Amino acid sequence: MKFKPIKNIKKIKADSIQKNIKKIKEKFAQDTIKNNVSDYFKKSFLFDLKAGFITAIVALPLAIAFAIASGVPPIMGLYTAIIAGILGSTLGGSRFSITGPTGAMAVIILSSVSKYGIEGLLVAGFLAGIMQIGFGLLKLGKFVTYIPLPVVSGFTAGIGAIIFIGQIASGLGLNIPAHEHVWETIAEIIKNLVHINPLAVGITVITILLLVFLPKLLQKVKYLENIPASFLALALSTSAVILWQFNVPQVGSIPTGFPTFSFFNINFELVREVLPSAFTIAMLGVIEALLCAVVCDGMTNTKHNANKELIGQGICNITLPFFGGMASTAAIARSAVNIREGAKTRVSGIIHGLFLLSILLLFSPIAQSIPRAFLAGMLMFVSSKMINMREALTIFKISWSETIVLLITFGLTVFTDLVFAVQVGMLFAIFLLFVRLTNIIEITKMEDYQKHEGINALVYKNEQLEQLVNIYTIHGPFFFGAMNVFDKKVNEHMATNKLVTILRMKYVPFIDSTGVVRLNSFIKERKKKGFLLLADITPTVLKTLKKDEEFNELVKYEEIFGKTKEALEYVSKNVHNIVLRQNN
């Protein structure tokens, strides 16, 4: 009888141990999931349920209104709010952001539909989603934070103005087609002023008044403080239209049923045509989603993942065209409602989407009777909030240059293309920043200060140093934009016959390649007439300088000093050698 080798027995024991460990891990994971689920339902579910329900009530009329403002059927707005609401909350990088149709998207969608039709819009949304996923994978989320406030403020206010003007016709009860440009809309309204519907005007005005004053009144009534004013305004206006058969334009047909999957036509020619619109949609979605995430962070003391948020938004926009939805992004107003109503987790956004789906399945016949005048009044109210006068006044008071950027961005947003407006606004902002940085640079000399001040006290109490040394201090960034100023200051201050020049760079925050080349040139010039020492260089600037071979050849290690005092001590100890070398 043969026995198995010992090593096989050891292997069997090892396999048995591994299996037991695996079972323990699986059991631990299952217990952890059960505990987490149990804790969630005990601590957070009711809060998320309430927040999701109220957010859905607020989102319902907005979804329909933004669809109509975009020139597409109302059902597309509802499909977008449902699908994007669920996917955005599930996959996004912001825990409390609510994704759906927005005012900014309505403006560019209207433009896309006017040019390319619904089919072109679906392709543009799909391409925008691919771009947004690419932005997230390339980790470009952080760059949106570099957009200056005047550009954002002017852009947002411009979109608000476009939406407001676009809703005047519906607010007056006029049945006129949506136009891409505001001047076309205004001209069409003026032509049709004789056809104004007084009932529609009344609904619009009452809706705006209810949205302005009702929230304060509801806060004073027990059990009503959590009811959105927009829901009561919606219920009143729709009930009036149904009960008294008001002859006003209404939302119209809204199909009942789940969103259905279907392919849309993609061809190279259409892709080429819609690519600019797709890029605009992608950029608008990125900007609005990340601004929304920042707002949510501020309200909840949380931290979003910018790149994950971009990928989540991209997945939403890739998915929506297959279910008849339009492009979406995170909505600040609905996200704020979600947070204010007590949302604890991202599940509230999913619940909001499920409630919207339930409303679509159960109440779409009633939704068909929603008066367009109510939607116009609500969008007028929402768009007016987008024009932040307090923010604009702050910019007006602080800086005329930033005011110019805000006004240019606002004007271009209203009267031209949205992306072009942001691009020009950014260019102006960069140019003005460039001018400011250029004006910051300054060079001071010893004579600009009293003899007893600071480092001068060390120089003037030593007769040899006073005769040998001139100290110059550079203030500000040493970059390509500052070179003209530097050359001018060099000609003004540095026509000196003193043997030793000490250049202090304590106040230079950074230096670029142009600055390095110009500094090398200056060092060469000064060394022809005497000696040049560098002092108080910041670590960042010194690290940049050390990367340059010419600088390393021109400036020896012993000619760079951490403090100006050390440079003066070096000159004082080596006066004889310095004078001797110069004479030779």
C-alpha positions as CSV (number, residue, x, y, z in Angstrom):
1,M,0.0,0.0,0.0
2,K,1.4,3.4,-1.1
3,F,0.9,6.6,0.8
4,K,0.6,10.0,-0.8
5,P,3.6,12.3,-0.4
6,I,3.5,14.7,2.5
7,K,3.5,17.7,0.2
8,N,0.1,16.6,-1.3
9,I,-1.3,16.4,2.2
10,K,-0.1,19.9,2.9
11,K,-1.7,21.0,-0.4
12,I,-5.0,19.5,0.5
13,K,-4.9,21.2,3.9
14,A,-4.0,24.5,2.2
15,D,-6.9,24.2,-0.2
16,S,-9.3,23.4,2.6
17,I,-8.1,26.5,4.6
18,Q,-8.5,28.7,1.5
19,K,-12.1,27.4,1.0
20,N,-13.0,28.1,4.6
21,I,-11.5,31.6,4.3
22,K,-13.5,32.2,1.2
23,K,-16.7,31.1,2.9
24,I,-16.0,33.3,5.9
25,K,-15.4,36.3,3.5
26,E,-18.6,35.6,1.6
27,K,-20.6,35.3,4.8
28,F,-19.1,38.5,6.2
29,A,-19.9,40.4,2.9
30,Q,-23.5,39.1,3.0
31,D,-23.9,40.2,6.7
32,T,-22.4,43.6,5.9
33,I,-24.8,44.1,3.0
34,K,-27.8,43.1,5.1
35,N,-26.7,45.4,7.9
36,N,-26.2,48.3,5.5
37,V,-29.5,47.8,3.9
38,S,-31.2,47.5,7.3
39,D,-29.5,50.6,8.5
40,Y,-30.5,52.5,5.4
41,F,-34.2,51.7,5.7
42,K,-34.1,52.6,9.4
43,K,-32.2,55.9,9.1
44,S,-32.5,57.3,5.6
45,F,-35.2,55.7,3.5
46,L,-38.1,57.9,4.7
47,F,-36.0,61.1,4.2
48,D,-35.1,60.0,0.6
49,L,-38.7,59.0,-0.1
50,K,-40.0,62.4,0.9
51,A,-37.2,64.3,-0.9
52,G,-37.6,62.2,-4.1
53,F,-41.4,62.7,-4.1
54,I,-41.3,66.5,-3.7
55,T,-38.4,66.8,-6.2
56,A,-40.5,64.9,-8.7
57,I,-43.5,67.2,-8.2
58,V,-41.2,70.2,-8.9
59,A,-39.5,68.4,-11.8
60,L,-42.8,67.4,-13.6
61,P,-43.8,70.8,-15.0
62,L,-40.2,71.8,-15.6
63,A,-39.6,68.7,-17.7
64,I,-42.6,69.5,-19.9
65,A,-41.9,73.2,-20.0
66,F,-38.2,72.7,-21.1
67,A,-39.3,70.3,-23.8
68,I,-41.7,72.8,-25.2
69,A,-39.1,75.5,-24.9
70,S,-36.7,73.3,-26.8
71,G,-39.1,72.8,-29.7
72,V,-39.7,69.1,-29.1
73,P,-42.7,67.1,-28.0
74,P,-43.5,67.2,-24.2
75,I,-43.0,63.5,-23.8
76,M,-39.3,63.9,-24.6
77,G,-38.9,66.1,-21.6
78,L,-40.6,63.5,-19.3
79,Y,-38.5,60.6,-20.7
80,T,-35.4,62.7,-20.2
81,A,-36.3,63.5,-16.6
82,I,-37.1,59.9,-15.8
83,I,-34.1,58.1,-17.4
84,A,-31.5,60.8,-16.7
85,G,-32.8,61.2,-13.1
86,I,-32.3,57.5,-12.4
87,L,-29.0,57.0,-14.2
88,G,-27.5,60.3,-13.1
89,S,-28.2,59.6,-9.4
90,T,-26.9,56.0,-9.8
91,L,-23.7,56.6,-11.7
92,G,-22.8,60.3,-11.1
93,G,-20.1,61.7,-8.8
94,S,-22.3,64.0,-6.9
95,R,-24.5,62.4,-4.2
96,F,-27.4,64.9,-4.3
97,S,-27.4,66.2,-7.9
98,I,-30.7,65.7,-9.9
99,T,-30.2,65.2,-13.6
100,G,-32.8,66.1,-16.2
101,P,-33.7,68.8,-18.9
102,T,-32.5,72.3,-18.0
103,G,-32.8,75.8,-19.3
104,A,-29.3,75.9,-20.7
105,M,-29.9,72.7,-22.6
106,A,-33.3,74.0,-23.9
107,V,-31.5,76.9,-25.7
108,I,-29.0,74.8,-27.6
109,I,-31.5,72.0,-28.2
110,L,-33.9,74.5,-29.8
111,S,-31.0,75.6,-32.1
112,S,-30.1,72.0,-33.0
113,V,-33.8,71.1,-33.7
114,S,-34.2,74.2,-35.9
115,K,-31.1,73.2,-38.0
116,Y,-31.1,69.4,-38.0
117,G,-34.5,68.2,-36.8
118,I,-35.2,65.6,-34.1
119,E,-33.0,63.0,-35.7
120,G,-30.0,65.4,-35.7
121,L,-30.8,66.3,-32.0
122,L,-30.6,62.6,-31.0
123,V,-27.2,62.1,-32.8
124,A,-25.9,65.3,-31.2
125,G,-26.9,64.2,-27.8
126,F,-25.3,60.8,-28.3
127,L,-22.0,62.3,-29.5
128,A,-22.1,64.8,-26.6
129,G,-22.3,61.8,-24.2
130,I,-19.2,60.2,-25.8
131,M,-17.3,63.5,-25.4
132,Q,-18.4,63.8,-21.7
133,I,-17.2,60.3,-20.9
134,G,-13.9,61.2,-22.7
135,F,-13.6,64.3,-20.5
136,G,-14.1,62.2,-17.4
137,L,-11.6,59.5,-18.4
138,L,-9.0,62.2,-19.2
139,K,-9.7,63.7,-15.8
140,L,-10.6,67.2,-17.1
141,G,-13.2,67.9,-14.5
142,K,-11.0,70.2,-12.5
143,F,-10.5,72.6,-15.4
144,V,-14.1,73.8,-15.2
145,T,-13.2,75.5,-11.9
146,Y,-10.9,77.8,-13.8
147,I,-13.8,79.6,-15.6
148,P,-14.0,83.1,-14.0
149,L,-17.2,84.3,-12.3
150,P,-17.9,87.1,-14.8
151,V,-18.0,84.6,-17.7
152,V,-20.3,82.2,-15.7
153,S,-22.5,85.0,-14.5
154,G,-22.8,86.6,-17.9
155,F,-23.4,83.2,-19.6
156,T,-26.1,82.2,-17.1
157,A,-27.8,85.5,-17.2
158,G,-27.8,85.4,-21.0
159,I,-29.5,81.9,-21.0
160,G,-32.0,83.3,-18.6
161,A,-32.8,86.2,-20.9
162,I,-33.2,83.8,-23.9
163,I,-35.6,81.6,-22.0
164,F,-37.6,84.6,-20.7
165,I,-38.0,86.1,-24.2
166,G,-38.8,82.7,-25.6
167,Q,-41.8,82.3,-23.2
168,I,-43.4,85.6,-23.9
169,A,-45.4,84.2,-26.8
170,S,-46.8,81.4,-24.7
171,G,-47.5,83.8,-21.9
172,L,-49.6,85.9,-24.2
173,G,-51.5,82.9,-25.6
174,L,-49.9,83.1,-29.0
175,N,-49.4,80.0,-31.1
176,I,-46.2,80.9,-32.9
177,P,-43.4,78.5,-33.8
178,A,-40.2,78.5,-31.7
179,H,-37.3,80.4,-33.3
180,E,-33.6,80.0,-32.9
181,H,-32.7,83.7,-32.4
182,V,-34.3,86.1,-30.0
183,W,-34.8,88.9,-32.5
184,E,-36.8,86.5,-34.7
185,T,-39.0,85.6,-31.7
186,I,-39.5,89.3,-30.8
187,A,-40.4,90.2,-34.4
188,E,-42.9,87.3,-34.5
189,I,-44.5,88.4,-31.2
190,I,-44.9,92.0,-32.4
191,K,-46.6,90.8,-35.6
192,N,-49.2,88.7,-33.6
193,L,-49.9,91.2,-30.8
194,V,-53.5,91.6,-32.1
195,H,-54.1,87.9,-31.3
196,I,-53.3,88.1,-27.5
197,N,-55.4,85.7,-25.4
198,P,-56.5,87.5,-22.2
199,L,-57.2,84.2,-20.3
200,A,-53.6,83.0,-21.1
201,V,-52.2,86.4,-19.9
202,G,-54.2,86.0,-16.7
203,I,-52.9,82.4,-16.1
204,T,-49.3,83.6,-16.7
205,V,-49.6,86.6,-14.3
206,I,-51.3,84.5,-11.6
207,T,-48.7,81.8,-11.9
208,I,-45.8,84.2,-11.5
209,L,-47.5,85.9,-8.5
210,L,-48.2,82.5,-6.9
211,L,-44.5,81.4,-7.3
212,V,-43.3,84.7,-5.8
213,F,-45.6,85.0,-2.8
214,L,-47.0,81.5,-2.1
215,P,-43.9,80.0,-0.6
216,K,-43.8,82.6,2.2
217,L,-47.5,82.0,2.9
218,L,-47.2,78.2,2.9
219,Q,-44.3,78.4,5.5
220,K,-46.8,79.9,8.0
221,V,-49.4,77.1,7.5
222,K,-48.9,73.9,9.4
223,Y,-48.8,70.7,7.2
224,L,-48.5,72.9,4.0
225,E,-44.9,74.2,4.5
226,N,-43.5,71.3,2.5
227,I,-45.8,71.6,-0.5
228,P,-44.1,73.2,-3.5
229,A,-45.7,76.4,-4.7
230,S,-45.2,75.3,-8.3
231,F,-47.4,72.2,-7.6
232,L,-50.3,74.3,-6.2
233,A,-50.0,76.7,-9.2
234,L,-50.0,73.7,-11.5
235,A,-53.0,72.1,-9.8
236,L,-55.0,75.4,-9.8
237,S,-54.3,76.3,-13.5
238,T,-54.9,72.8,-14.8
239,S,-58.1,72.4,-12.8
240,A,-59.4,75.7,-14.1
241,V,-58.8,74.7,-17.7
242,I,-60.5,71.3,-17.2
243,L,-63.5,72.6,-15.2
244,W,-64.3,75.8,-17.1
245,Q,-63.0,74.7,-20.5
246,F,-60.7,77.7,-21.0
247,N,-59.8,78.3,-24.6
248,V,-56.1,78.5,-24.1
249,P,-53.2,76.6,-25.7
250,Q,-52.5,73.4,-23.8
251,V,-49.6,70.9,-23.6
252,G,-51.3,68.4,-25.9
253,S,-50.8,64.7,-26.4
254,I,-48.6,62.8,-23.9
255,P,-48.4,59.1,-24.6
256,T,-49.0,56.8,-21.7
257,G,-46.5,54.0,-21.1
258,F,-42.9,53.1,-20.5
259,P,-40.2,54.7,-22.6
260,T,-39.4,52.2,-25.4
261,F,-36.0,51.3,-26.8
262,S,-35.4,52.1,-30.5
263,F,-32.4,52.8,-32.8
264,F,-31.9,56.2,-34.5
265,N,-30.3,56.9,-37.8
266,I,-26.6,57.7,-37.7
267,N,-24.7,58.6,-40.9
268,F,-21.4,60.3,-41.5
269,E,-22.9,63.3,-43.1
270,L,-25.2,64.0,-40.2
271,V,-22.5,63.4,-37.7
272,R,-20.3,65.9,-39.4
273,E,-23.1,68.5,-39.5
274,V,-24.1,68.1,-35.8
275,L,-20.6,67.9,-34.4
276,P,-20.5,71.6,-33.4
277,S,-23.8,71.3,-31.6
278,A,-22.7,68.1,-29.9
279,F,-19.6,69.9,-28.6
280,T,-21.8,72.8,-27.4
281,I,-24.1,70.3,-25.6
282,A,-21.2,68.5,-24.1
283,M,-19.6,71.6,-22.8
284,L,-22.8,73.1,-21.4
285,G,-23.5,69.8,-19.7
286,V,-20.1,69.7,-18.1
287,I,-20.2,73.3,-16.9
288,E,-23.7,73.0,-15.5
289,A,-23.2,69.6,-13.9
290,L,-20.0,70.6,-12.1
291,L,-21.4,74.0,-11.0
292,C,-24.4,72.0,-9.6
293,A,-22.1,69.6,-7.8
294,V,-20.2,72.5,-6.2
295,V,-23.5,74.0,-5.0
296,C,-24.6,70.7,-3.6
297,D,-21.2,70.3,-1.8
298,G,-21.7,73.8,-0.2
299,M,-25.2,72.9,1.0
300,T,-24.3,69.5,2.4
301,N,-20.7,69.8,3.4
302,T,-19.8,66.9,1.1
303,K,-17.2,66.4,-1.7
304,H,-18.1,65.4,-5.2
305,N,-16.0,63.4,-7.7
306,A,-15.8,65.7,-10.7
307,N,-14.5,63.1,-13.2
308,K,-17.0,60.4,-12.1
309,E,-19.8,63.0,-12.5
310,L,-18.7,63.7,-16.1
311,I,-18.7,60.0,-16.9
312,G,-22.2,59.6,-15.3
313,Q,-23.5,62.6,-17.3
314,G,-22.0,61.1,-20.4
315,I,-23.7,57.7,-19.9
316,C,-27.0,59.5,-19.4
317,N,-26.6,61.4,-22.8
318,I,-25.5,58.2,-24.6
319,T,-28.5,56.3,-23.3
320,L,-31.3,59.0,-23.7
321,P,-31.4,59.0,-27.6
322,F,-32.3,55.3,-27.6
323,F,-35.4,56.0,-25.5
324,G,-36.5,59.2,-27.3
325,G,-35.0,61.6,-24.7
326,M,-33.1,64.9,-25.3
327,A,-29.8,65.9,-23.8
328,S,-29.6,66.4,-20.1
329,T,-27.4,67.7,-17.3
330,A,-27.6,68.2,-13.5
331,A,-30.1,70.9,-12.6
332,I,-29.2,73.3,-9.7
333,A,-32.8,74.2,-8.8
334,R,-34.0,70.6,-8.5
335,S,-30.9,69.5,-6.7
336,A,-31.4,72.3,-4.2
337,V,-35.0,71.2,-3.6
338,N,-33.8,67.6,-3.1
339,I,-31.3,68.7,-0.4
340,R,-33.7,71.1,1.3
341,E,-36.3,68.4,1.6
342,G,-33.9,66.2,3.5
343,A,-32.3,63.8,1.1
344,K,-29.7,61.6,2.8
345,T,-28.3,59.5,-0.1
346,R,-28.3,59.3,-3.9
347,V,-31.4,57.0,-3.7
348,S,-33.6,60.1,-3.5
349,G,-32.7,61.0,-7.1
350,I,-33.6,57.4,-8.2
351,I,-36.9,57.7,-6.3
352,H,-37.6,61.1,-8.0
353,G,-37.2,59.3,-11.4
354,L,-39.5,56.5,-10.3
355,F,-42.2,58.9,-9.1
356,L,-42.0,60.7,-12.5
357,L,-42.5,57.4,-14.2
358,S,-45.5,56.6,-12.0
359,I,-47.0,60.0,-12.9
360,L,-46.5,59.4,-16.6
361,L,-48.2,56.0,-16.4
362,L,-51.1,57.1,-14.2
363,F,-51.8,60.8,-14.9
364,S,-50.7,61.6,-18.5
365,P,-54.3,62.3,-19.6
366,I,-54.6,65.0,-17.0
367,A,-51.1,66.4,-17.9
368,Q,-52.3,66.9,-21.4
369,S,-54.5,69.7,-20.2
370,I,-51.7,71.7,-18.5
371,P,-52.0,75.2,-20.0
372,R,-48.9,76.4,-21.8
373,A,-49.4,79.8,-20.1
374,F,-48.7,78.2,-16.7
375,L,-45.5,76.7,-18.1
376,A,-44.5,80.0,-19.6
377,G,-45.1,81.8,-16.2
378,M,-43.1,79.2,-14.4
379,L,-40.2,79.4,-16.9
380,M,-40.3,83.2,-16.7
381,F,-40.0,82.9,-13.0
382,V,-37.1,80.4,-13.2
383,S,-35.3,82.3,-15.9
384,S,-35.5,85.5,-13.9
385,K,-33.7,83.8,-11.1
386,M,-30.9,82.9,-13.4
387,I,-30.1,86.7,-13.7
388,N,-28.3,87.2,-10.4
389,M,-28.4,91.0,-10.0
390,R,-26.6,90.9,-6.6
391,E,-23.7,89.0,-8.2
392,A,-23.7,91.4,-11.2
393,L,-23.7,94.5,-8.9
394,T,-20.8,93.1,-6.9
395,I,-18.8,92.6,-10.2
396,F,-19.8,96.2,-11.3
397,K,-18.5,97.7,-8.1
398,I,-15.2,95.7,-7.8
399,S,-13.8,95.8,-11.4
400,W,-14.6,97.6,-14.6
401,S,-12.6,95.0,-16.6
402,E,-14.6,92.1,-15.2
403,T,-17.8,94.1,-15.9
404,I,-16.8,94.3,-19.5
405,V,-16.3,90.5,-19.6
406,L,-19.7,89.9,-18.0
407,L,-21.5,92.3,-20.4
408,I,-19.7,90.9,-23.5
409,T,-20.5,87.3,-22.5
410,F,-24.1,88.2,-21.7
411,G,-24.6,90.0,-25.1
412,L,-22.9,87.2,-27.1
413,T,-25.0,84.5,-25.3
414,V,-28.2,86.3,-26.2
415,F,-27.4,87.3,-29.7
416,T,-25.0,84.7,-31.0
417,D,-23.9,81.1,-30.3
418,L,-23.5,79.9,-26.7
419,V,-20.1,78.2,-27.0
420,F,-18.8,81.2,-29.0
421,A,-20.0,83.5,-26.1
422,V,-18.1,81.4,-23.5
423,Q,-15.0,81.3,-25.8
424,V,-14.9,85.0,-26.3
425,G,-15.7,85.6,-22.6
426,M,-12.8,83.4,-21.6
427,L,-10.4,85.1,-24.1
428,F,-11.3,88.5,-22.7
429,A,-10.9,87.3,-19.1
430,I,-7.5,85.8,-20.0
431,F,-6.4,89.0,-21.8
432,L,-7.4,91.2,-18.8
433,L,-5.6,88.8,-16.5
434,F,-2.6,89.1,-18.7
435,V,-2.8,92.9,-18.5
436,R,-3.1,92.8,-14.7
437,L,-0.2,90.5,-14.3
438,T,1.9,92.7,-16.6
439,N,1.1,95.7,-14.5
440,I,2.0,93.9,-11.3
441,I,5.7,93.6,-12.1
442,E,7.9,96.2,-10.4
443,I,11.6,96.6,-9.8
444,T,12.8,98.6,-6.8
445,K,16.3,99.8,-6.0
446,M,18.1,100.6,-2.8
447,E,17.5,104.4,-3.3
448,D,13.7,103.8,-3.1
449,Y,14.0,103.2,0.6
450,Q,15.5,105.0,3.6
451,K,19.1,104.2,4.5
452,H,18.1,102.7,7.8
453,E,15.3,100.5,6.4
454,G,15.8,96.7,6.1
455,I,18.7,95.5,4.1
456,N,19.9,99.1,3.4
457,A,21.0,99.4,7.0
458,L,23.6,96.6,6.3
459,V,24.9,98.3,3.2
460,Y,25.1,101.9,4.3
461,K,26.9,101.2,7.5
462,N,29.7,99.5,5.6
463,E,31.6,102.0,3.4
464,Q,33.0,99.4,1.1
465,L,29.6,97.8,0.5
466,E,28.1,101.2,-0.2
467,Q,30.7,101.8,-2.9
468,L,30.5,98.3,-4.4
469,V,26.9,97.1,-4.2
470,N,23.6,97.9,-5.8
471,I,20.6,95.8,-4.8
472,Y,17.5,95.4,-7.0
473,T,14.3,93.6,-6.1
474,I,11.9,92.1,-8.7
475,H,8.2,92.1,-7.6
476,G,5.7,90.0,-9.5
477,P,5.6,87.1,-12.0
478,F,8.6,87.0,-14.4
479,F,6.8,85.8,-17.5
480,F,6.5,86.7,-21.2
481,G,4.0,89.4,-20.6
482,A,6.3,91.2,-18.2
483,M,9.3,91.5,-20.4
484,N,8.5,94.9,-21.8
485,V,8.1,96.2,-18.3
486,F,11.3,94.5,-17.2
487,D,13.3,96.0,-20.0
488,K,11.9,99.5,-19.3
489,K,12.8,99.2,-15.6
490,V,16.3,97.9,-16.5
491,N,16.9,101.0,-18.6
492,E,15.5,103.3,-15.9
493,H,17.3,101.9,-12.9
494,M,20.2,99.7,-13.8
495,A,22.5,102.2,-15.6
496,T,25.0,101.9,-12.7
497,N,28.7,101.8,-12.5
498,K,28.9,99.8,-9.2
499,L,30.8,96.6,-9.4
500,V,28.4,94.2,-7.7
501,T,24.7,93.8,-8.5
502,I,22.5,91.7,-6.2
503,L,19.2,90.7,-7.8
504,R,16.6,89.7,-5.2
505,M,13.8,87.5,-6.4
506,K,12.0,87.0,-3.2
507,Y,8.7,88.3,-4.6
508,V,8.7,86.4,-7.9
509,P,6.1,83.6,-7.6
510,F,6.9,81.9,-11.0
511,I,9.1,82.3,-14.1
512,D,8.4,80.9,-17.6
513,S,10.7,80.0,-20.4
514,T,10.7,83.6,-21.8
515,G,11.6,84.9,-18.4
516,V,14.5,82.4,-18.1
517,V,15.9,83.4,-21.4
518,R,15.6,87.1,-20.6
519,L,17.2,86.6,-17.2
520,N,20.1,84.8,-18.8
521,S,20.6,87.7,-21.2
522,F,20.5,90.2,-18.3
523,I,23.1,88.1,-16.3
524,K,25.4,88.1,-19.3
525,E,25.1,91.9,-19.6
526,R,25.8,92.5,-15.9
527,K,28.7,90.1,-15.8
528,K,30.4,92.1,-18.6
529,K,30.4,95.1,-16.2
530,G,31.0,93.4,-12.9
531,F,29.5,90.7,-10.7
532,L,26.0,89.5,-10.3
533,L,24.6,87.6,-7.4
534,L,21.1,86.1,-6.9
535,A,19.4,86.1,-3.6
536,D,16.1,85.1,-2.0
537,I,14.9,82.9,-4.9
538,T,11.8,80.9,-4.1
539,P,12.2,77.1,-4.4
540,T,9.7,77.0,-7.3
541,V,11.6,79.6,-9.4
542,L,15.0,78.1,-8.5
543,K,13.8,74.6,-9.6
544,T,12.7,76.0,-13.0
545,L,16.0,77.9,-13.4
546,K,18.1,74.8,-12.6
547,K,16.4,73.0,-15.5
548,D,18.1,75.4,-18.0
549,E,21.7,74.5,-19.1
550,E,22.6,78.1,-20.0
551,F,21.6,79.4,-16.6
552,N,23.7,76.6,-14.9
553,E,26.7,77.7,-17.0
554,L,26.3,81.4,-16.3
555,V,25.6,81.2,-12.6
556,K,27.8,79.3,-10.3
557,Y,26.5,77.6,-7.1
558,E,28.4,80.0,-4.9
559,E,26.6,83.0,-6.6
560,I,23.2,82.0,-5.4
561,F,22.2,82.8,-1.8
562,G,19.2,81.9,0.3
563,K,19.2,85.4,1.9
564,T,20.4,88.8,0.8
565,K,22.2,89.2,4.0
566,E,24.3,86.2,3.1
567,A,25.1,87.7,-0.2
568,L,26.3,90.9,1.4
569,E,28.5,88.9,3.9
570,Y,30.0,87.1,0.9
571,V,30.9,90.4,-0.8
572,S,32.3,91.9,2.4
573,K,34.6,88.8,2.9
574,N,35.7,88.8,-0.7
575,V,36.1,92.5,-1.4
576,H,39.8,92.2,-2.2
577,N,39.3,89.2,-4.6
578,I,36.4,91.0,-6.3
579,V,38.3,94.2,-6.9
580,L,41.4,92.3,-8.0
581,R,39.4,90.1,-10.5
582,Q,37.7,93.2,-11.9
583,N,41.1,95.1,-12.4
584,N,42.5,92.0,-14.2
